[in-house]
Amino acid sequence: MSKFYRITSYISYWLDAINIHSLQAPFIYELYKNILVNNKNTSQYASIEKIREKFKASEHSIDVEDFGSGSQKNSNSRRRITDIASHGITKRKYSVIMEQMIRYMKCTNVLELGTSLGINALYLSLYRNCTVTTFEGSGSLANIANELLEDQRENVQVIEGNIDDTLPHFLEQSDKLDFVYFDANHRYNATLKYYDLCLRKSHNTTCFVFDDIHLTPEMEKAWIWIKNHYQVTLTIDLYQIGIVFINPDLSKQHYVLEL
């Protein structure tokens, strides 16, 4: 069911997707030109990708406590590091897009829901003027990420535990959010719950990014709800991720863009 759904959803995305020649609004045109399709040169990210390859070559396995929808490749709690690195973390091109967006918008308070091995957090924290707080429910994954991030970055902290509990507590003490990446519990109710919590700490230039928006009918339903939310103005569908702006200065518009 899931594989068939992803095939049909991708065909639908592919038929709807447009490129830069169809864009006229200045904001989306500049974003597309400068960030979304201007990430081919990834030499500056080589050191992070070496770490990814090291994880892919790992022969170790760990027990993963999963509070979300689980792995699409492996439903067992015992998982190989190589499988997580190959299939369970954000792909390089989307990590690059988010890193460049954070830099482009000069974000200072960044959240990531779903740390996994910590690779994407390395990307998000490359802009040294930002502080990244990343949340992970699995203790074994949080331990790996903590060890990695302690060696690589000073502007990242990992918060371990069920995000249903840790996120509300953190937000009670947090300032306004500039950028949030939702890559934790891929269920309808959880996605909208986390969205609502973070929305309360947003401002006019806050950017939300949702992973796996077409993964399942449940995530598709959540994405449609978010697109239609009264506070949301501009949304961008890149198939794997959905980008959301709540800036009232932007016209209410939804774009399906090809990369």
MIDOSE-1310 file (N, C-alpha, C; in nm, 2 decimals, decimal comma, always signed):
residues 259
mskf	+0,08/-0,12/+0,00/+0,00/+0,00/+0,00/+0,09/+0,13/+0,00; +0,18/+0,13/+0,09/+0,27/+0,25/+0,10/+0,35/+0,27/-0,03; +0,41/+0,17/-0,08/+0,49/+0,18/-0,20/+0,40/+0,22/-0,32; +0,28/+0,16/-0,34/+0,19/+0,20/-0,44/+0,15/+0,35/-0,43
yrit	+0,12/+0,38/-0,30/+0,07/+0,52/-0,28/+0,18/+0,62/-0,31; +0,31/+0,59/-0,28/+0,42/+0,68/-0,31/+0,44/+0,70/-0,46; +0,42/+0,59/-0,54/+0,43/+0,59/-0,68/+0,32/+0,69/-0,74; +0,20/+0,67/-0,70/+0,09/+0,75/-0,75/+0,10/+0,89/-0,71
syis	+0,15/+0,91/-0,58/+0,16/+1,05/-0,54/+0,27/+1,12/-0,61; +0,38/+1,05/-0,64/+0,49/+1,11/-0,72/+0,45/+1,15/-0,86; +0,37/+1,06/-0,92/+0,32/+1,09/-1,05/+0,23/+1,22/-1,05; +0,15/+1,23/-0,95/+0,07/+1,35/-0,93/+0,15/+1,47/-0,92
ywld	+0,26/+1,46/-0,83/+0,35/+1,57/-0,81/+0,42/+1,61/-0,94; +0,47/+1,51/-1,01/+0,54/+1,53/-1,14/+0,46/+1,60/-1,24; +0,33/+1,57/-1,25/+0,24/+1,63/-1,34/+0,21/+1,78/-1,31; +0,21/+1,81/-1,18/+0,18/+1,95/-1,13/+0,30/+2,04/-1,12
aini	+0,42/+1,98/-1,12/+0,54/+2,06/-1,09/+0,57/+2,16/-1,20; +0,62/+2,28/-1,16/+0,66/+2,38/-1,26/+0,80/+2,42/-1,23; +0,86/+2,49/-1,32/+1,00/+2,54/-1,30/+1,01/+2,69/-1,29; +1,13/+2,74/-1,29/+1,15/+2,89/-1,27/+1,08/+2,97/-1,37
hslq	+1,07/+2,92/-1,49/+1,01/+3,00/-1,60/+0,86/+3,03/-1,58; +0,80/+2,96/-1,49/+0,66/+2,99/-1,46/+0,64/+3,08/-1,34; +0,74/+3,12/-1,28/+0,73/+3,20/-1,16/+0,74/+3,35/-1,19; +0,65/+3,42/-1,12/+0,65/+3,57/-1,15/+0,67/+3,65/-1,02
apfi	+0,61/+3,60/-0,91/+0,62/+3,67/-0,78/+0,76/+3,68/-0,74; +0,81/+3,80/-0,70/+0,96/+3,82/-0,67/+1,01/+3,73/-0,56; +0,93/+3,71/-0,45/+0,99/+3,64/-0,34/+1,01/+3,49/-0,38; +0,92/+3,43/-0,44/+0,93/+3,28/-0,47/+1,03/+3,27/-0,58
yely	+1,04/+3,36/-0,67/+1,14/+3,36/-0,78/+1,28/+3,36/-0,73; +1,31/+3,46/-0,64/+1,44/+3,47/-0,58/+1,48/+3,35/-0,49; +1,38/+3,30/-0,42/+1,40/+3,18/-0,33/+1,44/+3,06/-0,42; +1,36/+3,04/-0,53/+1,38/+2,93/-0,62/+1,52/+2,94/-0,69
knil	+1,55/+3,06/-0,74/+1,67/+3,08/-0,81/+1,80/+3,07/-0,72; +1,79/+3,13/-0,60/+1,91/+3,14/-0,52/+1,93/+3,02/-0,43; +1,83/+2,95/-0,40/+1,84/+2,84/-0,30/+1,80/+2,70/-0,35; +1,67/+2,69/-0,40/+1,62/+2,56/-0,43/+1,69/+2,49/-0,55
vnnk	+1,73/+2,57/-0,65/+1,80/+2,51/-0,76/+1,95/+2,55/-0,77; +2,00/+2,62/-0,66/+2,14/+2,67/-0,67/+2,22/+2,60/-0,56; +2,20/+2,46/-0,55/+2,27/+2,39/-0,45/+2,35/+2,27/-0,51; +2,39/+2,29/-0,64/+2,46/+2,18/-0,70/+2,61/+2,16/-0,65
ntsq	+2,67/+2,28/-0,61/+2,81/+2,27/-0,56/+2,80/+2,24/-0,41; +2,83/+2,12/-0,38/+2,82/+2,08/-0,24/+2,96/+2,04/-0,18; +3,06/+2,10/-0,24/+3,20/+2,07/-0,19/+3,22/+2,12/-0,05; +3,15/+2,22/-0,01/+3,16/+2,28/+0,13/+3,10/+2,18/+0,23
yasi	+3,03/+2,09/+0,19/+2,96/+1,99/+0,28/+3,03/+1,86/+0,28; +3,15/+1,85/+0,22/+3,22/+1,72/+0,20/+3,25/+1,65/+0,34; +3,28/+1,73/+0,44/+3,32/+1,67/+0,57/+3,20/+1,60/+0,63; +3,08/+1,66/+0,61/+2,96/+1,60/+0,67/+2,92/+1,48/+0,59
ekir	+2,94/+1,48/+0,46/+2,91/+1,36/+0,38/+3,00/+1,25/+0,41; +3,12/+1,28/+0,45/+3,21/+1,17/+0,49/+3,16/+1,10/+0,62; +3,10/+1,17/+0,70/+3,04/+1,11/+0,82/+2,92/+1,03/+0,79; +2,84/+1,08/+0,69/+2,73/+1,00/+0,64/+2,78/+0,86/+0,59
ekfk	+2,88/+0,87/+0,51/+2,94/+0,75/+0,44/+2,99/+0,65/+0,55; +3,05/+0,71/+0,66/+3,10/+0,62/+0,76/+2,99/+0,55/+0,83; +2,87/+0,62/+0,86/+2,76/+0,55/+0,91/+2,70/+0,44/+0,82; +2,70/+0,47/+0,69/+2,66/+0,37/+0,59/+2,74/+0,25/+0,59
aseh	+2,87/+0,26/+0,63/+2,96/+0,15/+0,63/+2,96/+0,07/+0,76; +2,89/+0,12/+0,86/+2,89/+0,07/+0,99/+2,82/-0,07/+0,99; +2,88/-0,16/+1,07/+2,83/-0,30/+1,09/+2,75/-0,31/+1,22; +2,73/-0,20/+1,29/+2,66/-0,21/+1,42/+2,51/-0,20/+1,41
sidv	+2,44/-0,25/+1,50/+2,30/-0,24/+1,51/+2,26/-0,18/+1,65; +2,14/-0,12/+1,66/+2,10/-0,06/+1,78/+1,95/-0,08/+1,80; +1,90/-0,07/+1,92/+1,76/-0,08/+1,95/+1,70/+0,06/+1,95; +1,60/+0,08/+1,86/+1,55/+0,21/+1,84/+1,40/+0,22/+1,90
edfg	+1,38/+0,31/+1,99/+1,24/+0,33/+2,04/+1,18/+0,43/+1,95; +1,07/+0,39/+1,88/+1,01/+0,48/+1,78/+0,88/+0,53/+1,83; +0,86/+0,66/+1,85/+0,73/+0,71/+1,90/+0,64/+0,75/+1,78; +0,71/+0,75/+1,66/+0,63/+0,80/+1,54/+0,57/+0,68/+1,46
sgsq	+0,57/+0,70/+1,32/+0,51/+0,60/+1,24/+0,60/+0,49/+1,21; +0,72/+0,49/+1,26/+0,82/+0,38/+1,24/+0,89/+0,39/+1,10; +0,99/+0,30/+1,09/+1,06/+0,29/+0,97/+0,98/+0,23/+0,85; +0,99/+0,29/+0,73/+0,93/+0,24/+0,62/+1,00/+0,12/+0,56
knsn	+1,12/+0,10/+0,60/+1,20/-0,01/+0,55/+1,21/-0,13/+0,65; +1,20/-0,10/+0,78/+1,22/-0,20/+0,88/+1,13/-0,17/+1,00; +1,04/-0,26/+1,03/+0,95/-0,24/+1,14/+1,00/-0,29/+1,28; +1,12/-0,36/+1,28/+1,18/-0,41/+1,40/+1,24/-0,30/+1,48
srrr	+1,24/-0,31/+1,61/+1,31/-0,22/+1,69/+1,46/-0,22/+1,68; +1,51/-0,34/+1,65/+1,66/-0,36/+1,63/+1,69/-0,32/+1,48; +1,77/-0,22/+1,47/+1,80/-0,16/+1,33/+1,95/-0,15/+1,31; +1,99/-0,17/+1,19/+2,13/-0,15/+1,15/+2,16/+0,00/+1,13
itdi	+2,27/+0,04/+1,17/+2,31/+0,18/+1,15/+2,32/+0,21/+1,00; +2,37/+0,12/+0,92/+2,38/+0,14/+0,78/+2,24/+0,16/+0,71; +2,14/+0,09/+0,76/+2,00/+0,11/+0,71/+1,95/+0,25/+0,75; +1,97/+0,29/+0,87/+1,93/+0,42/+0,91/+1,99/+0,53/+0,83
ashg	+2,12/+0,52/+0,81/+2,20/+0,62/+0,73/+2,16/+0,62/+0,59; +2,12/+0,51/+0,53/+2,09/+0,50/+0,39/+1,95/+0,54/+0,36; +1,85/+0,51/+0,45/+1,71/+0,53/+0,42/+1,64/+0,61/+0,53; +1,69/+0,63/+0,65/+1,61/+0,69/+0,75/+1,65/+0,83/+0,79
itkr	+1,74/+0,89/+0,72/+1,77/+1,03/+0,75/+1,76/+1,12/+0,63; +1,76/+1,25/+0,65/+1,73/+1,35/+0,54/+1,84/+1,34/+0,43; +1,80/+1,34/+0,31/+1,89/+1,33/+0,19/+1,97/+1,46/+0,18; +2,09/+1,45/+0,13/+2,18/+1,56/+0,12/+2,12/+1,68/+0,06
kysv	+2,05/+1,67/-0,06/+2,00/+1,79/-0,13/+1,90/+1,87/-0,04; +1,82/+1,80/+0,04/+1,72/+1,87/+0,12/+1,79/+1,93/+0,24; +1,90/+1,87/+0,30/+1,97/+1,93/+0,40/+2,04/+2,05/+0,35; +2,10/+2,05/+0,23/+2,16/+2,17/+0,17/+2,06/+2,28/+0,16
imeq	+1,94/+2,25/+0,11/+1,84/+2,35/+0,09/+1,81/+2,42/+0,22; +1,79/+2,34/+0,33/+1,76/+2,40/+0,46/+1,87/+2,48/+0,52; +1,99/+2,43/+0,50/+2,11/+2,51/+0,55/+2,12/+2,64/+0,48; +2,09/+2,64/+0,35/+2,10/+2,77/+0,28/+1,98/+2,86/+0,31
miry	+1,87/+2,80/+0,34/+1,75/+2,89/+0,38/+1,78/+2,95/+0,51; +1,83/+2,88/+0,61/+1,87/+2,94/+0,74/+1,97/+3,05/+0,72; +2,07/+3,03/+0,64/+2,17/+3,14/+0,61/+2,10/+3,26/+0,54; +2,02/+3,23/+0,44/+1,96/+3,33/+0,36/+1,87/+3,42/+0,44
mkct	+1,79/+3,36/+0,53/+1,70/+3,43/+0,61/+1,75/+3,48/+0,75; +1,88/+3,44/+0,77/+1,95/+3,48/+0,89/+1,88/+3,44/+1,02; +1,84/+3,31/+1,02/+1,77/+3,25/+1,13/+1,86/+3,23/+1,25; +1,81/+3,26/+1,37/+1,90/+3,24/+1,49/+1,84/+3,13/+1,58
nvle	+1,71/+3,11/+1,59/+1,65/+3,01/+1,67/+1,59/+2,90/+1,59; +1,66/+2,79/+1,58/+1,63/+2,68/+1,49/+1,59/+2,55/+1,57; +1,48/+2,49/+1,53/+1,44/+2,36/+1,59/+1,44/+2,25/+1,49; +1,47/+2,13/+1,53/+1,46/+2,01/+1,45/+1,39/+1,90/+1,53
lgts	+1,28/+1,85/+1,48/+1,20/+1,75/+1,55/+1,24/+1,62/+1,48; +1,32/+1,54/+1,55/+1,37/+1,41/+1,49/+1,52/+1,42/+1,46; +1,60/+1,39/+1,55/+1,75/+1,41/+1,53/+1,81/+1,29/+1,45; +1,76/+1,17/+1,48/+1,82/+1,05/+1,42/+1,97/+1,05/+1,46
lgin	+2,06/+1,03/+1,35/+2,20/+1,01/+1,38/+2,27/+1,15/+1,40; +2,20/+1,26/+1,37/+2,26/+1,39/+1,39/+2,32/+1,45/+1,26; +2,31/+1,38/+1,15/+2,37/+1,44/+1,02/+2,30/+1,57/+0,98; +2,17/+1,57/+0,98/+2,10/+1,69/+0,94/+2,12/+1,81/+1,03
alyl	+2,14/+1,78/+1,16/+2,17/+1,88/+1,26/+2,30/+1,95/+1,23; +2,40/+1,87/+1,17/+2,52/+1,93/+1,13/+2,50/+2,03/+1,02; +2,42/+2,00/+0,93/+2,38/+2,10/+0,82/+2,31/+2,22/+0,88; +2,21/+2,20/+0,96/+2,13/+2,31/+1,01/+2,22/+2,41/+1,10
slyr	+2,32/+2,36/+1,16/+2,41/+2,44/+1,25/+2,53/+2,50/+1,18; +2,54/+2,48/+1,05/+2,66/+2,54/+0,98/+2,66/+2,69/+0,99; +2,54/+2,75/+0,99/+2,53/+2,90/+1,01/+2,56/+2,93/+1,15; +2,67/+2,98/+1,18/+2,72/+2,99/+1,32/+2,65/+3,09/+1,40
nctv	+2,56/+3,18/+1,34/+2,49/+3,27/+1,42/+2,36/+3,22/+1,47; +2,33/+3,09/+1,44/+2,21/+3,03/+1,49/+2,24/+2,93/+1,60; +2,13/+2,90/+1,68/+2,14/+2,79/+1,78/+2,04/+2,69/+1,74; +2,08/+2,56/+1,73/+1,99/+2,45/+1,69/+1,96/+2,37/+1,81
ttfe	+1,83/+2,35/+1,83/+1,78/+2,25/+1,93/+1,71/+2,14/+1,86; +1,76/+2,02/+1,88/+1,71/+1,90/+1,81/+1,66/+1,80/+1,90; +1,54/+1,75/+1,87/+1,47/+1,66/+1,97/+1,47/+1,51/+1,91; +1,50/+1,42/+2,00/+1,50/+1,28/+1,96/+1,44/+1,19/+2,07
gsgs	+1,35/+1,11/+2,03/+1,28/+1,02/+2,12/+1,36/+0,90/+2,16; +1,44/+0,84/+2,07/+1,51/+0,72/+2,09/+1,64/+0,75/+2,17; +1,66/+0,69/+2,28/+1,78/+0,71/+2,36/+1,91/+0,67/+2,29; +1,90/+0,56/+2,21/+2,02/+0,51/+2,14/+2,06/+0,60/+2,03
lani	+1,96/+0,65/+1,96/+1,99/+0,75/+1,85/+2,04/+0,88/+1,91; +1,98/+0,92/+2,02/+2,03/+1,05/+2,09/+2,17/+1,04/+2,14; +2,21/+0,92/+2,19/+2,35/+0,90/+2,23/+2,45/+0,91/+2,11; +2,41/+0,85/+2,00/+2,50/+0,86/+1,88/+2,51/+1,01/+1,84
anel	+2,39/+1,08/+1,83/+2,39/+1,22/+1,78/+2,47/+1,31/+1,88; +2,45/+1,28/+2,01/+2,52/+1,37/+2,11/+2,67/+1,35/+2,09; +2,72/+1,23/+2,07/+2,86/+1,21/+2,06/+2,91/+1,28/+1,93; +2,84/+1,27/+1,82/+2,88/+1,33/+1,70/+2,88/+1,48/+1,71
ledq	+2,77/+1,54/+1,76/+2,75/+1,68/+1,77/+2,85/+1,75/+1,87; +2,88/+1,68/+1,98/+2,98/+1,74/+2,07/+3,11/+1,75/+2,01; +3,15/+1,67/+1,92/+3,28/+1,68/+1,85/+3,28/+1,78/+1,74; +3,16/+1,81/+1,68/+3,15/+1,89/+1,56/+3,10/+2,03/+1,58
renv	+3,01/+2,05/+1,67/+2,94/+2,18/+1,68/+2,92/+2,22/+1,83; +2,93/+2,35/+1,85/+2,91/+2,41/+1,98/+2,77/+2,48/+1,99; +2,70/+2,49/+1,87/+2,57/+2,56/+1,87/+2,46/+2,47/+1,85; +2,47/+2,34/+1,90/+2,36/+2,25/+1,89/+2,34/+2,18/+2,03
qvie	+2,22/+2,16/+2,06/+2,19/+2,08/+2,18/+2,08/+1,97/+2,14; +2,10/+1,85/+2,20/+2,00/+1,74/+2,17/+1,92/+1,73/+2,30; +1,79/+1,73/+2,28/+1,69/+1,70/+2,39/+1,63/+1,56/+2,36; +1,66/+1,47/+2,46/+1,61/+1,33/+2,45/+1,48/+1,31/+2,52
gnid	+1,40/+1,23/+2,46/+1,27/+1,19/+2,53/+1,15/+1,21/+2,43; +1,04/+1,16/+2,47/+0,92/+1,17/+2,39/+0,89/+1,32/+2,36; +0,88/+1,35/+2,23/+0,86/+1,49/+2,19/+0,73/+1,54/+2,24; +0,63/+1,46/+2,26/+0,50/+1,50/+2,32/+0,52/+1,57/+2,45
dtlp	+0,62/+1,53/+2,52/+0,65/+1,58/+2,66/+0,76/+1,69/+2,65; +0,87/+1,67/+2,57/+0,98/+1,76/+2,57/+0,96/+1,89/+2,50; +0,88/+1,88/+2,39/+0,86/+2,00/+2,31/+0,78/+2,11/+2,38; +0,66/+2,07/+2,44/+0,59/+2,18/+2,51/+0,67/+2,24/+2,62
hfle	+0,75/+2,16/+2,70/+0,83/+2,21/+2,81/+0,93/+2,31/+2,75; +1,00/+2,27/+2,64/+1,10/+2,36/+2,59/+1,04/+2,49/+2,54; +0,92/+2,48/+2,47/+0,86/+2,60/+2,41/+0,81/+2,70/+2,52; +0,78/+2,65/+2,63/+0,73/+2,74/+2,74/+0,84/+2,84/+2,78
qsdk	+0,97/+2,79/+2,76/+1,08/+2,88/+2,80/+1,16/+2,94/+2,68; +1,10/+2,92/+2,56/+1,17/+2,96/+2,44/+1,13/+3,09/+2,39; +1,22/+3,16/+2,32/+1,19/+3,28/+2,25/+1,12/+3,24/+2,11; +1,09/+3,34/+2,03/+1,03/+3,32/+1,90/+1,12/+3,23/+1,82
ldfv	+1,05/+3,14/+1,74/+1,12/+3,05/+1,65/+1,14/+3,11/+1,51; +1,26/+3,08/+1,45/+1,28/+3,13/+1,32/+1,27/+3,02/+1,21; +1,30/+2,90/+1,25/+1,30/+2,79/+1,15/+1,28/+2,66/+1,23; +1,18/+2,58/+1,18/+1,15/+2,45/+1,24/+1,14/+2,34/+1,13
yfda	+1,21/+2,23/+1,15/+1,21/+2,12/+1,06/+1,13/+2,00/+1,13; +1,02/+1,96/+1,08/+0,94/+1,86/+1,14/+0,97/+1,72/+1,07; +1,04/+1,64/+1,14/+1,08/+1,51/+1,09/+1,08/+1,40/+1,20; +0,97/+1,40/+1,28/+0,96/+1,31/+1,39/+0,85/+1,21/+1,37
nhry	+0,74/+1,24/+1,44/+0,62/+1,15/+1,43/+0,54/+1,18/+1,31; +0,54/+1,09/+1,21/+0,48/+1,11/+1,08/+0,33/+1,06/+1,08; +0,26/+1,11/+1,18/+0,12/+1,08/+1,19/+0,04/+1,21/+1,18; -0,08/+1,20/+1,14/-0,17/+1,32/+1,12/-0,18/+1,40/+1,25
natl	-0,23/+1,34/+1,36/-0,25/+1,41/+1,48/-0,13/+1,47/+1,54; -0,02/+1,39/+1,54/+0,11/+1,44/+1,60/+0,16/+1,56/+1,52; +0,16/+1,54/+1,39/+0,21/+1,65/+1,30/+0,14/+1,78/+1,33; +0,01/+1,78/+1,33/-0,07/+1,90/+1,36/-0,05/+1,95/+1,50
kyyd	-0,03/+1,86/+1,59/-0,01/+1,90/+1,73/+0,13/+1,98/+1,74; +0,23/+1,93/+1,68/+0,36/+1,99/+1,68/+0,36/+2,12/+1,61; +0,28/+2,12/+1,50/+0,27/+2,25/+1,42/+0,20/+2,36/+1,50; +0,10/+2,32/+1,57/+0,02/+2,42/+1,65/+0,11/+2,47/+1,76
lclr	+0,18/+2,39/+1,83/+0,27/+2,43/+1,94/+0,38/+2,53/+1,89; +0,44/+2,50/+1,77/+0,54/+2,58/+1,72/+0,49/+2,71/+1,66; +0,37/+2,70/+1,61/+0,30/+2,82/+1,55/+0,29/+2,93/+1,65; +0,26/+2,89/+1,78/+0,24/+2,99/+1,89/+0,37/+3,07/+1,91
kshn	+0,49/+3,01/+1,87/+0,61/+3,08/+1,89/+0,67/+3,14/+1,76; +0,59/+3,15/+1,66/+0,63/+3,19/+1,53/+0,62/+3,35/+1,52; +0,68/+3,40/+1,41/+0,66/+3,54/+1,38/+0,65/+3,55/+1,23; +0,64/+3,67/+1,17/+0,61/+3,69/+1,03/+0,71/+3,62/+0,94
ttcf	+0,83/+3,61/+0,97/+0,93/+3,55/+0,88/+0,97/+3,41/+0,92; +0,90/+3,35/+1,01/+0,93/+3,21/+1,05/+0,90/+3,12/+0,93; +0,99/+3,01/+0,92/+0,98/+2,91/+0,81/+0,96/+2,78/+0,87; +0,86/+2,70/+0,83/+0,84/+2,56/+0,87/+0,87/+2,47/+0,75
vfdd	+0,94/+2,36/+0,78/+0,97/+2,26/+0,68/+0,92/+2,12/+0,73; +0,83/+2,06/+0,65/+0,78/+1,93/+0,69/+0,83/+1,82/+0,60; +0,88/+1,71/+0,66/+0,94/+1,60/+0,58/+0,83/+1,50/+0,55; +0,85/+1,43/+0,44/+0,76/+1,31/+0,40/+0,62/+1,35/+0,39
ihlt	+0,59/+1,46/+0,32/+0,45/+1,51/+0,31/+0,37/+1,42/+0,22; +0,43/+1,34/+0,14/+0,35/+1,25/+0,06/+0,37/+1,10/+0,09; +0,43/+1,08/+0,21/+0,47/+0,94/+0,25/+0,35/+0,85/+0,26; +0,24/+0,89/+0,32/+0,12/+0,81/+0,34/+0,00/+0,90/+0,32
peme	-0,12/+0,84/+0,31/-0,24/+0,93/+0,30/-0,26/+1,01/+0,43; -0,21/+0,96/+0,54/-0,22/+1,04/+0,67/-0,14/+1,17/+0,66; -0,01/+1,15/+0,61/+0,08/+1,27/+0,60/+0,02/+1,36/+0,49; -0,03/+1,31/+0,38/-0,09/+1,39/+0,28/-0,20/+1,48/+0,33
kawi	-0,29/+1,41/+0,42/-0,40/+1,48/+0,48/-0,35/+1,60/+0,57; -0,24/+1,57/+0,65/-0,18/+1,67/+0,73/-0,13/+1,79/+0,65; -0,06/+1,76/+0,54/-0,01/+1,86/+0,45/-0,12/+1,95/+0,39; -0,23/+1,89/+0,35/-0,34/+1,97/+0,29/-0,40/+2,06/+0,40
wikn	-0,41/+2,01/+0,52/-0,47/+2,09/+0,63/-0,38/+2,21/+0,66; -0,25/+2,18/+0,66/-0,15/+2,29/+0,69/-0,15/+2,40/+0,58; -0,16/+2,35/+0,45/-0,16/+2,45/+0,34/-0,29/+2,54/+0,35; -0,40/+2,48/+0,40/-0,52/+2,56/+0,41/-0,54/+2,64/+0,54
hyqv	-0,44/+2,62/+0,63/-0,46/+2,69/+0,76/-0,46/+2,84/+0,73; -0,55/+2,91/+0,81/-0,57/+3,05/+0,78/-0,45/+3,14/+0,80; -0,35/+3,10/+0,88/-0,23/+3,18/+0,91/-0,12/+3,15/+0,80; -0,14/+3,05/+0,73/-0,04/+3,01/+0,63/-0,06/+3,09/+0,50
tlti	+0,05/+3,15/+0,44/+0,03/+3,22/+0,32/+0,10/+3,14/+0,20; +0,23/+3,14/+0,20/+0,30/+3,07/+0,09/+0,34/+2,93/+0,13; +0,32/+2,83/+0,04/+0,36/+2,70/+0,07/+0,43/+2,65/-0,06; +0,53/+2,56/-0,04/+0,61/+2,51/-0,15/+0,62/+2,35/-0,14
dlyq	+0,57/+2,28/-0,24/+0,58/+2,14/-0,24/+0,70/+2,09/-0,33; +0,80/+2,03/-0,26/+0,91/+1,97/-0,33/+0,91/+1,82/-0,33; +0,79/+1,77/-0,31/+0,76/+1,62/-0,30/+0,81/+1,56/-0,17; +0,94/+1,56/-0,15/+0,99/+1,50/-0,02/+0,96/+1,59/+0,09
igiv	+0,97/+1,72/+0,07/+0,95/+1,82/+0,18/+0,85/+1,92/+0,14; +0,78/+1,98/+0,24/+0,70/+2,09/+0,21/+0,74/+2,21/+0,30; +0,75/+2,33/+0,23/+0,80/+2,45/+0,30/+0,68/+2,55/+0,32; +0,67/+2,60/+0,44/+0,56/+2,68/+0,48/+0,61/+2,82/+0,53
finp	+0,54/+2,93/+0,48/+0,56/+3,06/+0,53/+0,43/+3,11/+0,58; +0,44/+3,19/+0,69/+0,32/+3,25/+0,75/+0,32/+3,40/+0,74; +0,41/+3,45/+0,65/+0,43/+3,60/+0,64/+0,31/+3,66/+0,57; +0,24/+3,75/+0,65/+0,12/+3,82/+0,59/+0,15/+3,91/+0,47
dlsk	+0,27/+3,94/+0,45/+0,31/+4,03/+0,34/+0,31/+3,95/+0,21; +0,30/+3,81/+0,22/+0,30/+3,73/+0,10/+0,16/+3,69/+0,06; +0,14/+3,68/-0,07/+0,00/+3,64/-0,11/-0,02/+3,49/-0,08; -0,15/+3,46/-0,06/-0,18/+3,32/-0,04/-0,16/+3,24/-0,17
qhyv	-0,07/+3,15/-0,17/-0,03/+3,08/-0,29/+0,03/+2,95/-0,25; +0,01/+2,85/-0,34/+0,07/+2,72/-0,32/+0,15/+2,68/-0,45; +0,27/+2,64/-0,44/+0,36/+2,61/-0,55/+0,40/+2,47/-0,54; +0,40/+2,39/-0,66/+0,46/+2,26/-0,67/+0,57/+2,28/-0,76
lel	+0,70/+2,27/-0,71/+0,82/+2,30/-0,78/+0,90/+2,18/-0,81; +0,96/+2,18/-0,93/+1,06/+2,07/-0,96/+1,20/+2,11/-0,92; +1,28/+2,01/-0,88/+1,42/+2,04/-0,84/+1,51/+1,98/-0,95
